[in-house]
């Protein structure tokens, strides 16, 4: 199973982003949006969908740009579907191959067994609609739970998935998209880093999309925290044995802050690892067992997962003034 150009193409997205194509089709110049993309759009490096960003791909892969210029590939997207995805190159900052492998070992196995050509191939064909996480910063289930109008739109077929809406509109609309990320907090806490990076004197000139991109591409790698509940430096330092075992290295310093965050959101939280020195999940479960079992409609606290405990703590529990740590 390999990726085809048609699979990575989204007609509604393409037409919305390219009004000149709409006009060309109306005038009879092209029979469809996909025909325009095949004949013209791909070589012009237009984005075929929210799943492939030519500008991002070019920035991340200067060797591919050179290969296209030499005529080895007709376009960046052609390189990606033929080679890039298999080489685990990211097509957009909204999909992380390394995180997807960390969170979904079943996909890794399926790729090894040649059921899919790459992890991205799995996400494209099944993962997106199954509600799997494309990156550590985006939780499809939380996105739908906290945005009822989007859940209804997806149910009605207006959007293919929660991720489809998020990639196109969610960031700009400042929608809640993860229990691990708070963009308002990130902007307030790291205003100087953001304004310096984007070369502006005012934080108001830094968009929410730029804020998210900075967090994803730069902030996490520097150990900046995505929310007041997650301390990536604490996670890396406090769970060095788990991290070195998982990433198969002898030194925790070989593990980036981004990898530590990916591990926590993909594996660690499910095992009961704490996200910061201010939160002790095991103690919280014991202390507020009555509230947790009542909220989740179960009889025993053992039926409430650490993930559910964290979600409750950072939302309902916070509103009720329940403290997260016993230290």
C-alpha positions as CSV (number, residue, x, y, z in Angstrom):
1,X,0.0,0.0,0.0
2,X,1.4,3.4,-1.1
3,X,0.2,6.9,-1.1
4,X,-1.4,8.3,-4.2
5,X,-1.7,11.9,-5.2
6,X,-5.5,11.6,-5.1
7,X,-5.4,10.4,-1.5
8,X,-3.6,13.4,-0.3
9,X,-5.8,15.8,-2.2
10,X,-8.8,17.5,-0.6
11,X,-11.1,19.3,-3.2
12,X,-13.0,21.5,-0.8
13,X,-9.7,22.7,0.9
14,X,-8.1,23.3,-2.5
15,X,-10.9,25.4,-3.9
16,X,-11.2,27.4,-0.7
17,X,-7.5,28.2,-0.8
18,X,-7.4,29.0,-4.5
19,X,-10.3,31.1,-5.8
20,X,-8.5,31.5,-9.1
21,X,-9.0,27.8,-9.6
22,X,-12.7,28.1,-9.0
23,X,-12.8,30.8,-11.7
24,X,-10.8,28.7,-14.1
25,X,-13.1,25.7,-13.6
26,X,-16.2,27.9,-14.1
27,X,-14.7,29.2,-17.4
28,X,-14.1,25.6,-18.6
29,X,-10.4,25.7,-18.4
30,X,-10.3,22.6,-16.1
31,X,-12.9,19.9,-15.5
32,X,-12.1,19.7,-11.8
33,X,-10.0,20.9,-9.0
34,X,-8.0,17.7,-9.0
35,X,-7.2,18.1,-12.7
36,X,-5.9,21.6,-12.1
37,X,-3.7,20.3,-9.3
38,X,-2.4,17.5,-11.4
39,X,-1.6,19.7,-14.4
40,X,-0.6,22.9,-12.8
41,X,-1.1,23.2,-9.0
42,X,1.5,20.6,-7.9
43,X,4.3,22.1,-9.9
44,X,3.3,25.5,-8.6
45,X,3.7,24.1,-5.1
46,X,0.2,24.7,-4.1
47,X,-1.0,22.8,-1.0
48,X,-3.2,19.9,-2.0
49,X,-4.8,19.7,1.4
50,X,-4.2,20.4,5.1
51,X,-2.0,17.3,5.2
52,X,0.8,18.6,3.0
53,X,2.4,22.1,3.3
54,X,4.8,22.7,0.5
55,X,6.4,25.7,2.2
56,X,7.0,23.7,5.4
57,X,8.3,20.7,3.5
58,X,10.7,22.9,1.5
59,X,12.0,24.6,4.7
60,X,12.6,21.3,6.4
61,X,14.1,19.5,3.4
62,X,16.5,21.7,1.4
63,X,17.9,18.6,-0.3
64,X,14.5,17.9,-1.7
65,X,14.2,21.4,-3.1
66,X,17.5,20.9,-4.8
67,X,16.3,17.5,-6.2
68,X,13.2,19.2,-7.6
69,X,15.3,22.0,-9.1
70,X,17.5,19.3,-10.8
71,X,14.4,17.8,-12.3
72,X,14.6,14.5,-10.3
73,X,11.0,15.1,-9.1
74,X,8.3,17.3,-10.7
75,X,7.2,18.7,-7.4
76,X,7.7,18.6,-3.7
77,X,4.5,16.6,-3.2
78,X,5.7,14.0,-5.7
79,X,8.9,13.5,-3.7
80,X,6.9,13.1,-0.5
81,X,4.4,10.5,-1.8
82,X,7.2,8.5,-3.5
83,X,10.0,8.8,-1.0
84,X,9.5,11.4,1.8
85,X,6.8,9.6,3.8
86,X,8.8,6.3,3.8
87,X,11.8,8.3,5.0
88,X,9.6,9.7,7.9
89,X,9.9,13.3,6.6
90,X,7.1,15.4,8.0
91,X,4.6,16.8,5.4
92,X,3.3,19.5,7.8
93,X,4.1,20.7,11.3
94,X,0.7,19.2,12.3
95,X,2.0,15.6,11.9
96,X,4.9,14.0,13.7
97,X,6.1,10.7,12.5
98,X,8.1,10.1,15.7
99,X,5.2,10.9,18.0
100,X,2.8,8.7,16.0
101,X,5.3,5.8,16.3
102,X,5.7,6.4,20.1
103,X,1.9,6.5,20.8
104,X,0.9,3.7,18.3
105,X,3.2,0.7,18.4
106,X,0.5,-1.3,16.5
107,X,1.1,1.0,13.6
108,X,4.8,0.5,13.7
109,X,4.2,-3.3,13.6
110,X,1.8,-2.9,10.7
111,X,4.4,-0.9,8.7
112,X,7.1,-3.5,9.5
113,X,4.7,-6.1,8.1
114,X,4.3,-4.0,4.9
115,X,0.6,-3.4,5.6
116,X,1.4,0.3,5.1
117,X,4.2,2.0,3.4
118,X,4.7,4.5,6.3
119,X,3.1,5.7,9.5
120,X,1.8,8.7,7.5
121,X,0.2,6.2,5.1
122,X,-1.7,4.7,8.0
123,X,-2.8,8.1,9.3
124,X,-4.0,9.1,5.9
125,X,-5.9,5.9,5.2
126,X,-7.3,5.1,8.7
127,X,-5.7,7.1,11.6
128,X,-7.3,10.4,11.0
129,X,-10.9,9.1,10.8
130,X,-10.2,6.8,13.8
131,X,-9.4,9.8,15.9
132,X,-5.7,9.0,16.4
133,X,-3.4,11.8,17.5
134,X,-1.2,13.3,14.7
135,X,1.0,15.2,17.1
136,X,1.4,15.3,20.9
137,X,-0.2,18.8,21.0
138,X,-3.6,17.8,19.5
139,X,-6.1,15.4,21.1
140,X,-9.1,14.8,18.7
141,X,-11.3,13.5,21.4
142,X,-10.8,16.5,23.6
143,X,-11.3,18.7,20.6
144,X,-14.8,17.3,19.9
145,X,-15.8,17.1,23.6
146,X,-15.0,20.7,24.3
147,X,-16.4,22.1,20.9
148,X,-19.9,20.7,20.5
149,X,-20.5,22.7,17.3
150,X,-17.4,21.0,15.7
151,X,-18.6,17.6,16.8
152,X,-21.9,18.3,15.2
153,X,-20.2,19.5,12.0
154,X,-18.1,16.3,11.8
155,X,-21.1,14.1,12.5
156,X,-23.0,15.9,9.6
157,X,-20.1,15.3,7.2
158,X,-19.1,19.0,6.9
159,X,-15.6,18.0,8.0
160,X,-13.8,14.6,7.5
161,X,-12.6,14.6,11.1
162,X,-11.8,16.7,14.2
163,X,-8.3,17.1,12.8
164,X,-9.6,18.4,9.5
165,X,-11.4,21.3,11.2
166,X,-8.5,21.9,13.6
167,X,-5.9,22.1,10.8
168,X,-8.0,24.6,8.8
169,X,-9.7,26.7,11.4
170,X,-9.2,25.5,15.0
171,X,-6.0,27.3,15.8
172,X,-7.1,30.6,14.5
173,X,-10.3,30.4,16.4
174,X,-8.4,29.6,19.6
175,X,-10.4,26.4,20.2
176,X,-9.5,24.1,23.0
177,X,-7.7,21.2,21.4
178,X,-5.7,19.5,24.1
179,X,-5.6,18.9,27.9
180,X,-1.8,19.5,27.7
181,X,-1.8,22.9,25.9
182,X,-3.0,26.4,26.7
183,X,-1.9,28.9,24.0
184,X,-3.0,31.9,26.1
185,X,-0.7,30.7,28.9
186,X,2.1,30.1,26.5
187,X,1.7,33.6,25.0
188,X,1.7,35.2,28.4
189,X,4.6,33.2,29.8
190,X,6.9,33.4,26.7
191,X,5.9,36.8,25.3
192,X,9.5,37.9,24.9
193,X,10.6,34.8,23.1
194,X,7.6,35.1,20.7
195,X,8.1,38.7,19.9
196,X,11.8,38.3,19.5
197,X,11.4,35.3,17.2
198,X,8.8,36.9,15.0
199,X,10.7,40.2,15.1
200,X,7.9,42.4,16.4
201,X,7.5,44.7,19.4
202,X,4.0,43.7,20.3
203,X,2.6,40.3,21.2
204,X,-0.7,41.3,19.5
205,X,1.2,41.1,16.2
206,X,1.9,37.4,16.8
207,X,-1.0,35.3,15.6
208,X,-2.3,32.2,17.4
209,X,-1.1,30.1,14.5
210,X,2.4,31.5,14.9
211,X,2.2,30.8,18.6
212,X,1.2,27.2,18.0
213,X,4.0,26.8,15.4
214,X,6.6,28.3,17.8
215,X,5.5,25.9,20.5
216,X,5.6,22.9,18.2
217,X,8.8,23.6,16.3
218,X,10.9,25.6,18.8
219,X,9.4,25.9,22.3
220,X,9.1,22.3,23.3
221,X,12.7,21.6,22.1
222,X,13.9,24.4,24.3
223,X,12.0,23.1,27.3
224,X,9.2,25.7,27.3
225,X,6.1,24.5,29.0
226,X,2.9,24.2,26.9
227,X,0.5,24.8,29.9
228,X,0.7,25.5,33.6
229,X,0.1,21.8,34.3
230,X,3.0,20.3,32.3
231,X,6.7,20.8,33.1
232,X,8.7,19.2,30.3
233,X,12.0,19.7,32.1
234,X,10.6,18.0,35.2
235,X,9.3,15.0,33.1
236,X,12.7,14.5,31.5
237,X,14.7,14.8,34.7
238,X,12.3,12.9,37.0
239,X,11.6,9.9,34.7
240,X,15.1,9.4,33.2
241,X,15.1,5.6,33.6
242,X,11.7,5.2,31.7
243,X,12.8,7.6,29.0
244,X,16.3,6.1,28.4
245,X,14.7,2.6,28.3
246,X,12.1,3.6,25.9
247,X,14.4,5.5,23.5
248,X,17.2,3.0,24.0
249,X,19.9,5.3,25.1
250,X,22.1,5.4,28.2
251,X,22.0,9.1,28.8
252,X,18.9,11.2,29.5
253,X,20.7,14.2,28.0
254,X,20.5,12.3,24.6
255,X,16.7,12.7,24.9
256,X,15.2,16.0,23.8
257,X,12.5,17.9,25.7
258,X,10.2,17.2,22.7
259,X,10.8,13.5,23.0
260,X,10.1,13.7,26.8
261,X,6.8,15.4,26.1
262,X,5.9,12.9,23.4
263,X,6.6,10.1,25.7
264,X,4.5,11.6,28.5
265,X,1.5,12.3,26.3
266,X,1.9,9.0,24.4
267,X,2.8,6.5,27.1
268,X,3.7,8.1,30.4
269,X,0.4,9.5,31.6
270,X,-1.3,6.2,31.0
271,X,1.2,4.7,33.4
272,X,0.6,7.3,36.1
273,X,3.7,9.5,35.6
274,X,3.2,13.0,37.0
275,X,3.3,16.0,34.6
276,X,4.9,18.4,37.0
277,X,6.0,18.7,40.7
278,X,2.7,20.4,41.4
279,X,0.6,17.4,40.5
280,X,0.6,14.0,42.1
281,X,-1.9,11.8,40.3
282,X,-1.9,8.8,42.6
283,X,-2.5,10.9,45.7
284,X,-5.2,12.9,43.8
285,X,-7.0,9.7,42.9
286,X,-7.1,8.6,46.5
287,X,-8.0,12.0,47.9
288,X,-10.8,12.6,45.5
289,X,-12.0,9.1,44.8
290,X,-15.6,10.0,45.5
291,X,-15.6,12.9,43.1
292,X,-13.9,11.0,40.4
293,X,-16.0,7.8,40.5
294,X,-19.2,10.0,40.6
295,X,-18.1,12.0,37.6
296,X,-17.1,9.0,35.5
297,X,-20.1,6.9,36.6
298,X,-18.1,4.0,38.0
299,X,-18.1,2.1,41.3
300,X,-14.4,1.8,41.9
301,X,-11.5,4.3,41.7
302,X,-9.6,1.5,40.0
303,X,-11.9,2.0,37.0
304,X,-10.7,5.6,36.6
305,X,-7.5,5.8,34.5
306,X,-4.7,8.2,35.2
307,X,-5.5,10.0,32.0
308,X,-9.1,10.5,33.2
309,X,-7.7,11.7,36.6
310,X,-5.5,14.2,34.8
311,X,-8.4,15.4,32.6
312,X,-10.7,15.9,35.6
313,X,-8.0,17.6,37.6
314,X,-7.2,20.2,34.9
315,X,-10.8,21.0,34.2
316,X,-13.6,20.1,36.6
317,X,-11.4,19.7,39.6
318,X,-9.7,23.1,39.0
319,X,-13.0,24.8,38.8
320,X,-14.0,23.2,42.1
321,X,-10.8,24.3,43.8
322,X,-9.5,20.7,44.3
323,X,-5.7,20.8,44.7
324,X,-3.5,18.6,42.5
325,X,-0.7,17.7,44.8
326,X,-0.3,16.5,48.4
327,X,3.3,17.5,48.7
